[in-house]
Amino acid sequence: MRINCPICGDRDRREFYYLGASDYLNRPAEGDLDAIHKYLHIRENPAGVTKDLWHHEAGCSSWLVVERNVSTHEILGVELASEVAK
C-alpha cells in the first residue's frame, strides 16, 4: 500500500504509523464520562471506506487523515490532520 503524503509525496506504508479512526480528532467535552468512554473504547470496525489517522514517522513527522477502502486497500484521499481539525 502506498500513501501520497502531501509534503513528501508517494511513500510506502511502512514509513507510517497507524493510530486509528479519525474520530480521535473530535474529543468530547471534559467531564462527560459516558462520551469519554465511548470516545476511548467503543469503535466501529466497518468494511469499506474509512478515514484514519496515520503518522509519517519515517518522513516529515506529519499527522495525516487517510481515506481508504479497508477491503481493497485503495487510498481515496490524504489530507494533513491539521487542516481537517480546523
Chimera marker file (.cmm) of the C-alpha trace (Angstrom):
<marker_set name="trace">
<marker id="1" x="0.000" y="0.000" z="0.000" r="1" g="1" b="0" radius="0.5"/>
<marker id="2" x="1.308" y="3.465" z="-0.894" r="1" g="1" b="0" radius="0.5"/>
<marker id="3" x="0.300" y="6.716" z="0.802" r="1" g="1" b="0" radius="0.5"/>
<marker id="4" x="0.687" y="10.035" z="-1.001" r="1" g="1" b="0" radius="0.5"/>
<marker id="5" x="1.954" y="12.335" z="1.775" r="1" g="1" b="0" radius="0.5"/>
<marker id="6" x="1.000" y="15.969" z="0.986" r="1" g="1" b="0" radius="0.5"/>
<marker id="7" x="4.526" y="17.037" z="1.988" r="1" g="1" b="0" radius="0.5"/>
<marker id="8" x="6.826" y="14.146" z="0.927" r="1" g="1" b="0" radius="0.5"/>
<marker id="9" x="4.895" y="12.619" z="-1.971" r="1" g="1" b="0" radius="0.5"/>
<marker id="10" x="4.185" y="8.961" z="-2.701" r="1" g="1" b="0" radius="0.5"/>
<marker id="11" x="5.583" y="6.704" z="0.067" r="1" g="1" b="0" radius="0.5"/>
<marker id="12" x="5.386" y="3.076" z="1.180" r="1" g="1" b="0" radius="0.5"/>
<marker id="13" x="3.017" y="2.465" z="4.110" r="1" g="1" b="0" radius="0.5"/>
<marker id="14" x="5.916" y="1.102" z="6.199" r="1" g="1" b="0" radius="0.5"/>
<marker id="15" x="7.048" y="4.722" z="6.693" r="1" g="1" b="0" radius="0.5"/>
<marker id="16" x="3.807" y="5.440" z="8.588" r="1" g="1" b="0" radius="0.5"/>
<marker id="17" x="2.369" y="4.577" z="11.999" r="1" g="1" b="0" radius="0.5"/>
<marker id="18" x="-1.376" y="3.817" z="12.094" r="1" g="1" b="0" radius="0.5"/>
<marker id="19" x="-3.269" y="5.322" z="15.062" r="1" g="1" b="0" radius="0.5"/>
<marker id="20" x="-6.915" y="4.555" z="14.303" r="1" g="1" b="0" radius="0.5"/>
<marker id="21" x="-10.123" y="6.233" z="13.183" r="1" g="1" b="0" radius="0.5"/>
<marker id="22" x="-10.054" y="9.975" z="12.555" r="1" g="1" b="0" radius="0.5"/>
<marker id="23" x="-12.743" y="10.232" z="15.275" r="1" g="1" b="0" radius="0.5"/>
<marker id="24" x="-9.801" y="10.844" z="17.621" r="1" g="1" b="0" radius="0.5"/>
<marker id="25" x="-9.742" y="14.411" z="16.251" r="1" g="1" b="0" radius="0.5"/>
<marker id="26" x="-13.171" y="15.082" z="17.854" r="1" g="1" b="0" radius="0.5"/>
<marker id="27" x="-12.604" y="14.843" z="21.600" r="1" g="1" b="0" radius="0.5"/>
<marker id="28" x="-15.662" y="15.032" z="23.861" r="1" g="1" b="0" radius="0.5"/>
<marker id="29" x="-16.092" y="17.729" z="26.476" r="1" g="1" b="0" radius="0.5"/>
<marker id="30" x="-14.189" y="17.241" z="29.716" r="1" g="1" b="0" radius="0.5"/>
<marker id="31" x="-16.330" y="15.737" z="32.456" r="1" g="1" b="0" radius="0.5"/>
<marker id="32" x="-18.754" y="13.845" z="30.195" r="1" g="1" b="0" radius="0.5"/>
<marker id="33" x="-17.704" y="10.364" z="31.343" r="1" g="1" b="0" radius="0.5"/>
<marker id="34" x="-20.079" y="8.468" z="29.055" r="1" g="1" b="0" radius="0.5"/>
<marker id="35" x="-18.855" y="10.366" z="25.979" r="1" g="1" b="0" radius="0.5"/>
<marker id="36" x="-15.222" y="9.893" z="27.036" r="1" g="1" b="0" radius="0.5"/>
<marker id="37" x="-15.801" y="6.135" z="27.495" r="1" g="1" b="0" radius="0.5"/>
<marker id="38" x="-17.340" y="5.872" z="24.014" r="1" g="1" b="0" radius="0.5"/>
<marker id="39" x="-14.537" y="8.003" z="22.537" r="1" g="1" b="0" radius="0.5"/>
<marker id="40" x="-11.814" y="5.783" z="24.003" r="1" g="1" b="0" radius="0.5"/>
<marker id="41" x="-13.339" y="2.303" z="23.931" r="1" g="1" b="0" radius="0.5"/>
<marker id="42" x="-16.363" y="1.968" z="21.622" r="1" g="1" b="0" radius="0.5"/>
<marker id="43" x="-15.289" y="1.818" z="17.981" r="1" g="1" b="0" radius="0.5"/>
<marker id="44" x="-16.898" y="0.632" z="14.789" r="1" g="1" b="0" radius="0.5"/>
<marker id="45" x="-14.980" y="-1.809" z="12.620" r="1" g="1" b="0" radius="0.5"/>
<marker id="46" x="-16.530" y="-1.202" z="9.209" r="1" g="1" b="0" radius="0.5"/>
<marker id="47" x="-15.731" y="-2.949" z="5.969" r="1" g="1" b="0" radius="0.5"/>
<marker id="48" x="-15.405" y="-0.401" z="3.193" r="1" g="1" b="0" radius="0.5"/>
<marker id="49" x="-14.376" y="3.259" z="3.283" r="1" g="1" b="0" radius="0.5"/>
<marker id="50" x="-12.883" y="4.707" z="6.481" r="1" g="1" b="0" radius="0.5"/>
<marker id="51" x="-10.945" y="7.819" z="7.491" r="1" g="1" b="0" radius="0.5"/>
<marker id="52" x="-7.938" y="7.014" z="9.669" r="1" g="1" b="0" radius="0.5"/>
<marker id="53" x="-5.051" y="8.842" z="11.343" r="1" g="1" b="0" radius="0.5"/>
<marker id="54" x="-1.551" y="7.972" z="10.176" r="1" g="1" b="0" radius="0.5"/>
<marker id="55" x="1.724" y="9.464" z="11.408" r="1" g="1" b="0" radius="0.5"/>
<marker id="56" x="4.526" y="9.859" z="8.846" r="1" g="1" b="0" radius="0.5"/>
<marker id="57" x="7.035" y="8.506" z="11.328" r="1" g="1" b="0" radius="0.5"/>
<marker id="58" x="9.932" y="7.888" z="8.908" r="1" g="1" b="0" radius="0.5"/>
<marker id="59" x="9.389" y="11.076" z="6.936" r="1" g="1" b="0" radius="0.5"/>
<marker id="60" x="8.150" y="14.588" z="7.668" r="1" g="1" b="0" radius="0.5"/>
<marker id="61" x="6.506" y="13.617" z="11.001" r="1" g="1" b="0" radius="0.5"/>
<marker id="62" x="3.116" y="14.963" z="9.898" r="1" g="1" b="0" radius="0.5"/>
<marker id="63" x="-0.197" y="13.517" z="11.047" r="1" g="1" b="0" radius="0.5"/>
<marker id="64" x="-2.434" y="12.616" z="8.106" r="1" g="1" b="0" radius="0.5"/>
<marker id="65" x="-6.077" y="11.709" z="7.641" r="1" g="1" b="0" radius="0.5"/>
<marker id="66" x="-6.146" y="8.917" z="5.072" r="1" g="1" b="0" radius="0.5"/>
<marker id="67" x="-9.439" y="7.970" z="3.452" r="1" g="1" b="0" radius="0.5"/>
<marker id="68" x="-9.203" y="4.372" z="2.277" r="1" g="1" b="0" radius="0.5"/>
<marker id="69" x="-11.199" y="1.303" z="1.496" r="1" g="1" b="0" radius="0.5"/>
<marker id="70" x="-10.146" y="-1.250" z="4.115" r="1" g="1" b="0" radius="0.5"/>
<marker id="71" x="-11.475" y="-4.124" z="1.994" r="1" g="1" b="0" radius="0.5"/>
<marker id="72" x="-9.370" y="-3.312" z="-1.085" r="1" g="1" b="0" radius="0.5"/>
<marker id="73" x="-6.633" y="-1.110" z="0.500" r="1" g="1" b="0" radius="0.5"/>
<marker id="74" x="-7.340" y="1.554" z="-2.146" r="1" g="1" b="0" radius="0.5"/>
<marker id="75" x="-6.328" y="5.045" z="-0.958" r="1" g="1" b="0" radius="0.5"/>
<marker id="76" x="-9.069" y="7.536" z="-1.861" r="1" g="1" b="0" radius="0.5"/>
<marker id="77" x="-7.568" y="10.692" z="-0.353" r="1" g="1" b="0" radius="0.5"/>
<marker id="78" x="-4.938" y="12.076" z="2.019" r="1" g="1" b="0" radius="0.5"/>
<marker id="79" x="-5.064" y="15.338" z="3.977" r="1" g="1" b="0" radius="0.5"/>
<marker id="80" x="-2.977" y="16.901" z="6.706" r="1" g="1" b="0" radius="0.5"/>
<marker id="81" x="-4.743" y="16.325" z="10.038" r="1" g="1" b="0" radius="0.5"/>
<marker id="82" x="-4.066" y="19.947" z="10.983" r="1" g="1" b="0" radius="0.5"/>
<marker id="83" x="-6.207" y="21.046" z="8.024" r="1" g="1" b="0" radius="0.5"/>
<marker id="84" x="-9.043" y="18.626" z="8.818" r="1" g="1" b="0" radius="0.5"/>
<marker id="85" x="-9.191" y="19.627" z="12.506" r="1" g="1" b="0" radius="0.5"/>
<marker id="86" x="-9.817" y="23.321" z="11.735" r="1" g="1" b="0" radius="0.5"/>
<link id1="1" id2="2" r="1" g="1" b="0" radius="0.2"/>
<link id1="2" id2="3" r="1" g="1" b="0" radius="0.2"/>
<link id1="3" id2="4" r="1" g="1" b="0" radius="0.2"/>
<link id1="4" id2="5" r="1" g="1" b="0" radius="0.2"/>
<link id1="5" id2="6" r="1" g="1" b="0" radius="0.2"/>
<link id1="6" id2="7" r="1" g="1" b="0" radius="0.2"/>
<link id1="7" id2="8" r="1" g="1" b="0" radius="0.2"/>
<link id1="8" id2="9" r="1" g="1" b="0" radius="0.2"/>
<link id1="9" id2="10" r="1" g="1" b="0" radius="0.2"/>
<link id1="10" id2="11" r="1" g="1" b="0" radius="0.2"/>
<link id1="11" id2="12" r="1" g="1" b="0" radius="0.2"/>
<link id1="12" id2="13" r="1" g="1" b="0" radius="0.2"/>
<link id1="13" id2="14" r="1" g="1" b="0" radius="0.2"/>
<link id1="14" id2="15" r="1" g="1" b="0" radius="0.2"/>
<link id1="15" id2="16" r="1" g="1" b="0" radius="0.2"/>
<link id1="16" id2="17" r="1" g="1" b="0" radius="0.2"/>
<link id1="17" id2="18" r="1" g="1" b="0" radius="0.2"/>
<link id1="18" id2="19" r="1" g="1" b="0" radius="0.2"/>
<link id1="19" id2="20" r="1" g="1" b="0" radius="0.2"/>
<link id1="20" id2="21" r="1" g="1" b="0" radius="0.2"/>
<link id1="21" id2="22" r="1" g="1" b="0" radius="0.2"/>
<link id1="22" id2="23" r="1" g="1" b="0" radius="0.2"/>
<link id1="23" id2="24" r="1" g="1" b="0" radius="0.2"/>
<link id1="24" id2="25" r="1" g="1" b="0" radius="0.2"/>
<link id1="25" id2="26" r="1" g="1" b="0" radius="0.2"/>
<link id1="26" id2="27" r="1" g="1" b="0" radius="0.2"/>
<link id1="27" id2="28" r="1" g="1" b="0" radius="0.2"/>
<link id1="28" id2="29" r="1" g="1" b="0" radius="0.2"/>
<link id1="29" id2="30" r="1" g="1" b="0" radius="0.2"/>
<link id1="30" id2="31" r="1" g="1" b="0" radius="0.2"/>
<link id1="31" id2="32" r="1" g="1" b="0" radius="0.2"/>
<link id1="32" id2="33" r="1" g="1" b="0" radius="0.2"/>
<link id1="33" id2="34" r="1" g="1" b="0" radius="0.2"/>
<link id1="34" id2="35" r="1" g="1" b="0" radius="0.2"/>
<link id1="35" id2="36" r="1" g="1" b="0" radius="0.2"/>
<link id1="36" id2="37" r="1" g="1" b="0" radius="0.2"/>
<link id1="37" id2="38" r="1" g="1" b="0" radius="0.2"/>
<link id1="38" id2="39" r="1" g="1" b="0" radius="0.2"/>
<link id1="39" id2="40" r="1" g="1" b="0" radius="0.2"/>
<link id1="40" id2="41" r="1" g="1" b="0" radius="0.2"/>
<link id1="41" id2="42" r="1" g="1" b="0" radius="0.2"/>
<link id1="42" id2="43" r="1" g="1" b="0" radius="0.2"/>
<link id1="43" id2="44" r="1" g="1" b="0" radius="0.2"/>
<link id1="44" id2="45" r="1" g="1" b="0" radius="0.2"/>
<link id1="45" id2="46" r="1" g="1" b="0" radius="0.2"/>
<link id1="46" id2="47" r="1" g="1" b="0" radius="0.2"/>
<link id1="47" id2="48" r="1" g="1" b="0" radius="0.2"/>
<link id1="48" id2="49" r="1" g="1" b="0" radius="0.2"/>
<link id1="49" id2="50" r="1" g="1" b="0" radius="0.2"/>
<link id1="50" id2="51" r="1" g="1" b="0" radius="0.2"/>
<link id1="51" id2="52" r="1" g="1" b="0" radius="0.2"/>
<link id1="52" id2="53" r="1" g="1" b="0" radius="0.2"/>
<link id1="53" id2="54" r="1" g="1" b="0" radius="0.2"/>
<link id1="54" id2="55" r="1" g="1" b="0" radius="0.2"/>
<link id1="55" id2="56" r="1" g="1" b="0" radius="0.2"/>
<link id1="56" id2="57" r="1" g="1" b="0" radius="0.2"/>
<link id1="57" id2="58" r="1" g="1" b="0" radius="0.2"/>
<link id1="58" id2="59" r="1" g="1" b="0" radius="0.2"/>
<link id1="59" id2="60" r="1" g="1" b="0" radius="0.2"/>
<link id1="60" id2="61" r="1" g="1" b="0" radius="0.2"/>
<link id1="61" id2="62" r="1" g="1" b="0" radius="0.2"/>
<link id1="62" id2="63" r="1" g="1" b="0" radius="0.2"/>
<link id1="63" id2="64" r="1" g="1" b="0" radius="0.2"/>
<link id1="64" id2="65" r="1" g="1" b="0" radius="0.2"/>
<link id1="65" id2="66" r="1" g="1" b="0" radius="0.2"/>
<link id1="66" id2="67" r="1" g="1" b="0" radius="0.2"/>
<link id1="67" id2="68" r="1" g="1" b="0" radius="0.2"/>
<link id1="68" id2="69" r="1" g="1" b="0" radius="0.2"/>
<link id1="69" id2="70" r="1" g="1" b="0" radius="0.2"/>
<link id1="70" id2="71" r="1" g="1" b="0" radius="0.2"/>
<link id1="71" id2="72" r="1" g="1" b="0" radius="0.2"/>
<link id1="72" id2="73" r="1" g="1" b="0" radius="0.2"/>
<link id1="73" id2="74" r="1" g="1" b="0" radius="0.2"/>
<link id1="74" id2="75" r="1" g="1" b="0" radius="0.2"/>
<link id1="75" id2="76" r="1" g="1" b="0" radius="0.2"/>
<link id1="76" id2="77" r="1" g="1" b="0" radius="0.2"/>
<link id1="77" id2="78" r="1" g="1" b="0" radius="0.2"/>
<link id1="78" id2="79" r="1" g="1" b="0" radius="0.2"/>
<link id1="79" id2="80" r="1" g="1" b="0" radius="0.2"/>
<link id1="80" id2="81" r="1" g="1" b="0" radius="0.2"/>
<link id1="81" id2="82" r="1" g="1" b="0" radius="0.2"/>
<link id1="82" id2="83" r="1" g="1" b="0" radius="0.2"/>
<link id1="83" id2="84" r="1" g="1" b="0" radius="0.2"/>
<link id1="84" id2="85" r="1" g="1" b="0" radius="0.2"/>
<link id1="85" id2="86" r="1" g="1" b="0" radius="0.2"/>
</marker_set>
